[in-house]
Amino acid sequence: MKNKFLLLALAALPLSIFAQKKISIIPSIGYGFRTASLPSNLNTQEETYLKGLKSGINFDIGAYYQLNNVIGLGLKYNIYSASSSGNFIGYTPDGNPVSISLSTDDTITFVGPAFLVL
């Protein structure tokens, strides 16, 4: 997944170099963090699993129309991706323990208006 984001960022780079004076296309890629706190009643396995989902790769690309030398209006596309996996112990209705393997791939996407100040 990380290789796809890197390839997309490199493919978008020429767009920002050859853009017209009035239009700017700005890609970026980085490492993002989710800032919400975790519940306090988690065991160690659950806490480790959820912490794995709190950070991941962030990619965005914005297209802006320059209204003047300082202000631009446009559209932004952003995607955040994180994953985590773990093994947990669950119980059947009759009380027998079972091992549960859990894996999560989170993707959060945003598309919306953007405002640029130079």
Buried (B, 14 or more C-beta within 10 A) or exposed (E): EEEEBEEBBEEBEEBBEEBEEEEBBBBEBEEBEBEEEEEEEEEEEBEEBBEBBBBBBBBBBBBBBBEEEEEBEBEBBBBBBBBBEBEEEEEEEEEEEEEEEEEEEBEEEEEEEBEBEE
